């Protein structure tokens, strides 16, 4: 959380993902936003490689949600978090609407 997240992000040169602004909790990246920093689990490794040549290139995903965008996905994010027993991950989204 910073006053000008885009300016700060320009100076970061080694991050898997950068979550910008007050409406972008990190669990969005874990569950619904798309970029993932985790290896395949739940047997998915049978179908998807955990590492490929592309993983050795440095890349960064920038994720920035608006209040409206988060409101559309917060329930899904919370459901994934609950299913994995990660209540605080889900709460990181819902607390923004309290």
QUIKATA-V541254 format. One record per residue. D_FIRST is the distance of its C-alpha to the first C-alpha in Angstrom with 1 decimal. Layout:
d_first=D_FIRST
d_first=D_FIRST
//
This chain:
d_first=0.0
d_first=3.7
d_first=7.0
d_first=8.6
d_first=7.1
d_first=10.9
d_first=12.0
d_first=9.9
d_first=11.1
d_first=14.6
d_first=14.8
d_first=14.1
d_first=17.7
d_first=17.8
d_first=15.6
d_first=17.1
d_first=14.3
d_first=10.8
d_first=8.9
d_first=7.5
d_first=6.2
d_first=6.7
d_first=10.0
d_first=9.7
d_first=10.0
d_first=11.3
d_first=14.8
d_first=15.3
d_first=16.1
d_first=18.4
d_first=20.3
d_first=20.4
d_first=18.4
d_first=20.9
d_first=19.6
d_first=20.4
d_first=20.1
d_first=22.9
d_first=26.7
d_first=29.1
d_first=30.0
d_first=32.5
d_first=35.3
d_first=33.5
d_first=34.3
d_first=37.8
d_first=36.8
d_first=33.8
d_first=33.4
d_first=30.7
d_first=30.7
d_first=32.2
d_first=32.7
d_first=29.6
d_first=27.4
d_first=28.5
d_first=27.0
d_first=23.5
d_first=21.4
d_first=17.8
d_first=16.8
d_first=14.1
d_first=13.2
d_first=11.9
d_first=13.3
d_first=14.2
d_first=15.0
d_first=18.6
d_first=18.0
d_first=16.2
d_first=19.0
d_first=21.5
d_first=20.3
d_first=18.9
d_first=22.4
d_first=23.1
d_first=20.0
d_first=21.1
d_first=24.6
d_first=23.9
d_first=21.9
d_first=24.8
d_first=27.3
d_first=25.8
d_first=25.5
d_first=21.8
d_first=21.3
d_first=17.8
d_first=16.7
d_first=18.2
d_first=17.0
d_first=13.3
d_first=14.3
d_first=17.0
d_first=15.2
d_first=13.3
d_first=16.8
d_first=18.3
//
